[in-house]
Amino acid sequence: MIISADRFLADLEALGRIGWVDGEGMDRPAFTPSYDAARKFVEDRMKDAGLAVTVDGVGNIFGTLDGSDPSLPAIYAGSHLDAVPGGGKYDGPLGVMAALEAARTIRENAIPLRHSLVVAGFTGEEGGEMGGTFGSRAFAGLLQEPFPAEKLSRVGLTADGILSAKGDPGGIACYFELHIEQGPYLERRSIPIGIPTGIVGISRYAVRLEGEANHAGTTPMKERKDAMREASELLSEWFAWTDTRDDFVCNVGVFSLHPGADAIVPGRADFLLEIRSLRDSIMDEAAAQFRSLLEKRKKVSVSMEPVVWKGAVDLDPLLQDAVEAACREADVPSVRMPSGASHDANPMARITRAGMIFVPSAGGISHSKEEYTSPEDLARGADILARAILEADRRL
């Protein structure tokens, strides 16, 4: 390996202790004291490595290693520092600390580098108050929605700060992101490195079925306008249809009933429908099919409102080739594959070349305190990232 695996793993584990709660997992959402402590840890390590450090108006952190040709745009590499509630140590921070290790390796060994290398630690990728991939969307200039002052004040931001976070696409040569796979594909095939070819799009819809709340003991079954029953029958039909398809996935992870009492027939059911696909047209087709099933429910009034739309992106072929070349150089097997999860590479792909590297997730588990990737796989991924950065520096 060209990197220092021991140093990299020690720093990654130290970062993983910030916000960790034994028995519960990670407690490090963006815009919290634990997140601020994690960013300070990274800032200190960046400064120790001789990088020039900046923090932008939304809290993204950047550490820059100057290249030999200041006329060239910079190579960016990184990921995010926040975590889902009860999540693991590696989802996001792996990419940040691996990019930092690449910068240290290049600097300490005086490896020629024409482009400057910018290590990026994005904020708010996991959602929450400001929505998912918030930091990278701000940097990419993709935030269209107006943010109420009250919402901004809750997370210590300003409208001017968000606008100031927009980066200059002309100053970015490409973006690399190392990440755990968050699925079982690599582990089941005993392949240590995945090279994503694209990132799925995500669409979410707020669905409501409104019937009539009534006494659960005296209302005849055939006369009920039971929102829960209507919703369950709807979802049964929906999942029967989705089982015939293999070009998208869907989820209903939030479901609520009103008024929510054991002796009352539910008068309203609300849930979020999520659809993911590598093709936007497939997401649209699936949403249209769901809407057609929804509108067939006659005992209740219905609505379906879009709340999230993130289109799918293709990742850059040149960067895929660079990662593949890095794997050949290190004699490491690899495979090209899609990404079923969204990442900061999605917004970045809209303003520059973007590429990703996956390492195996044990049992395919992620967004859980049980999330695990072996130290060998973590270090191997960091080594391939460093080699891929150098390969891209030669090709771009």
N, C-alpha and C positions, 0 to 999 in steps of 0.2 A: 504494500500500500504506500501511496505517496503522502498520505495524511498521517498525523499522530492519532491513532485510534484510541489510545488510553486517555489522552487529554480531551479529545472530543467526547468520549463516553462519560468521563468524569463531569464535564461541564453540563452535558445533557441531563445527567442524573441530578446534579445540584439544582438546575433550573426546575426539574420535576418535583422537587421538594417544596417549592414555593406555591402555596395554595392547596397542597395535598392534605386531605383529611383521612386518617386511617379508618378503614372500613367503609368509607363513602366515596372516595375518589377525589378528583380535582374540583376545587372551588376557585376558579379564576376567570370569571367573566370580565369582559372589557369594562373599563371605566370604574374599577373598584380598587381598593388598596392592594389586594393581592396581585392584581394585574400590574399596577404601578411598580410593585416590588420586583416583579418578573422583568419588566422593561428596564428597570434600573440595573438589574443583574446583567442583562445583555449589554446595556450601555457601558458598564464598567469593563466587561470583557472586550468589547469593541475598542475601547480606548487603550486597554492593555496591549491590544494587538497592533496599535499604531494607526487605527482607522480614524478618519474625520467623521464625527458623529453629529447628526441633526435629528430633531424631532419636529414633525410638521404640525399643522393646525388641527388635525384630528387625533394625533397621538401615534401615528406611524413613526418608526425609528429606522434610520438609515446610517450605515457605516461605510465609508468610501475608501478604497485602496486605489491610489492613482495609477493609471497605466502609462506607458511610455509615449503614447501619441494623444495629446489632449484634444486633437481635432476630431477624434473618433467618439461616437456615442458610447455610453457605458453598458456593460453587461450587468443586469440585475439578477440576484438570486436570493431566495428566502421563502417565507411562508408567514404564518400568523402565530401570535403568542397567547391568545385567549383560548378558553376551553369550554365545552358544554358542561352543565352541572353534572357532577358524578362521572366525568370522563376520565381519560387516561393521560399519560405523561408525554406521548409522542406525536399526537395529532396536531401538527402545526409546528411546535418547537423543534422537531427533528429537522425541518427544512431550514429554519433560521440558524441553528447552531452548526449544521453541516456547511452552510454557506460561509459562516464565520471561520470555520476550520479550513475551508478552501482558501480564504483570504490569508489566514495565518501561514498556511503551507506555502503559498506563492511568495509571500513577503519574506519569510524566514529563509527560504531556499533560493531566493533571487531568481525565480523562474520567470522567463520573459513573458510579459503581458502587455499587449498593445492597447487594448481597451481598459478603461478603469473598471473596477469591480465594485458594485454597490450591494451590500448585504442589507436585505429588507426584512423588517419585522412588522407586519401589518396588524392592525387592530380590528376587532369586531368581526372576524370572519364567521364566527359561529352564530350570528344573529343576535337577538335581544332587542333592546330599546331602539337601536338605529337600523335594524335589518341586517341580513347576512352579507358577507364580503364587503362590509362597510368601508373599511380602511382602503382596500384596493380599489373599490369603486370610486371613492373620493379621489384617490391618486390618479385614476384613469379618467376622471372628469365625467363620470357616468351617473352622478347623483342628480336626478331631475326633480324629485319631489321637494316642495318647500317644507322646511322643518320648523314647526312652531317654536317660539322662543322658550316656552315652558318646557318642552321636550329637550331642547338643547341644554337648558340650564341644569336639568337633572343629571346630565352626564358631563357637565363642565365644558361644553363646546359653544361656539358662536357660529353664526352664518358666515361671517368673514373668514373664520378659521377653516371652515369646510371649503370655501372657494380657494383659499390660499394653498390648500393641500394638493391641488391639481398639478400633476407633473407635466413635463414637456416631452411629448412623444418623440420629438426629434433628437432628444438626448438619450434615448434608450435604444440600444442595439437589439436586445432580446431579454427574456426573462426565463429563468430556470426555477423549478420548484421540486424539491425532494419531499416525498410524503409516504407515510404508510399506506398500503393499498386500501385498507378498510373493507376488505372482502376476502374470500377464500381462494381466488383463482390461482395465485402464485404458489401458495402453500400446497395445494392439492396436486400441483404439477411439479413440485420440487424445483421451481425456477426462482433464482434469487433476485432478479431484476425485471421489473415491468417497464415498458416504454409506452405510455398512454398516447393514443392517436387522436383522441377527442374527449371532450368533457360534456356530460349530459346537460341538457337544459332542464329547468325546473319551473313548473307552473303550479300555483296553488289557488284554490277557489274556496270561498266561504259559502257553505251550502246551508240552507234553512228550509225546514218543513214545518209549517204551522197548522196545527189542527185545533182541538178544543180540549182544554183541561176539564175533567169531570170526575165524579166520584168513582173510585175503582171497584166498589162493591155493588153499586146499584145501577150502573150504566150497562145495558145489554151489550154483549161483545159485538154484535153485528151493527150496532148503532154508534160505536165509538169512532171518533176521529183522532186516533192514537198516533201521535207523531213518531213515537219510538218504533211502533210496529211498521209504520210506513217506511221509516228510514231503514230498518233492518231488512225489509223485503226489497227495497231499492238496492241496498248494498249487496244483497245476495245475488240479484240479477246482474249487477255490475261486475262482481268478482267472477261469476260464471263466464261472462264475456271476456274479461281480461285473461282468464286461463287459456283462452284460445290464441293468445298473441304472445310473441316473444320479442317485440321491438320496443317495448316500454315497460316501466314498472310503476306502481302506484301505491299509495298508502293513505290510510285514515288514522292519524295518530292523536287527534284531538276530537272529542265527542262529548257533548253536554246535553242534558235534558232539563226542561223547565216545566213546572216549578221544582221538580226533583224531590218529590215526597212519595213514600211507599203506598199511600192510600189515594193517590191522585193519578188519573190517566194523564200521561205526559201531553201537554198542549203544544210544546215546541221542541224540536230537535235541531241542534246546530253542530256542524262538524266541518273540518278542513279536509279537502281532498287535494292530495299532491300527486302530480304526474311527472315522470322523468323519462326523457328519451334523448338519443343522440341526434334526432331530427325534429326540428320545430314543427314540421308538418304533421308528424305522428302525434305530438302532444296536442295539436289542434284537433286532429281527428278523434283522439280519445276523449277530449273534453266535449266535443260535439255529441259523441255517443252517450256520454254520461248525462248530458243535458236532455237528450231525447228520452232516456229512461226516467229521468226526474220528472219531466213534464207529463208523463203518463200517470203519475200519482193523482187520483181524482178526489180523494177524501181530504186532502190538505192543500193549502196554498204553498207554493215553492219559490225559491230564489237561488241563484247561483252567481256569485260576484267574484271576479278575479281580484286577488290580493297580491300575488307575486308572479312576475314573469322574468325569467332569466333564460335567454336563448342558449342553445347548445353552441359549442365552438369546436372547430378542428384545430389541433395543435400543429405546430410548424414542422414540415417534413425535414428541413435542414437540421433542426435541433434534434429531431428523432434520429437522424443519421449520426449526429455528433454523439449522442448517448450510446448508440449502437457501436460506434467506433471506439468509444471509451471502454465499453464492455469487452470488445475484442482485444484491446490493448492489455486489459487486466485479466484476460482469459476467464471471463465471467459469463455464464449463459444468460440470455435475455429473451424476452418475447414482447411483441407489440400487442397492445390490448386497449380497450376503451376504459374510461373512468366513469363509474356509476355515481360517484359523489361529486359535488361541486367544490371548487377550490379557488384561491386567489388568482390562479392562472387563468380562470375564465375572464374576469374583467381585464386582466393584463393582455390577454390574447386579442382584445378589441383595439389595442393601441400599438402593439408590437408583436414580434415573433415570440411565441411562448412554447415552452417544452416542459415535460414533467418526467420524474423518475419515481417508480414505486418500489418499495421493499415489502416482503410478506408480512401479513398480519396473522398471528397465531389464532387458529380457529376461525379466521375471518371476522374477529370481534373488534369493534371500535365503538366510540361514543359510550364507553363503559369503563369502570375502574379495572375491569379484567383485560383491557387492551394490552397487548404485549407483542413486541418484536425482539428477537434475540439480539444480544450485543454484536454478534458476528454480522447479522444482517444489517443492523444499524450502521456499523462502521463501513461495511462494504458499500452501502448506499452513499455514504458521505464521500468515500473514495471515488466512486463513479461520478458523483456530482463534480468534484474537483477536476477530474480528468475531462469531463464533458465541457466545463467552462473553458479549459485550455484549448480543447478541440474547436469550440465555437470561436474563440479568439483568433484561431488560425484561419477559419473558414469565412468569417464575416468581414 
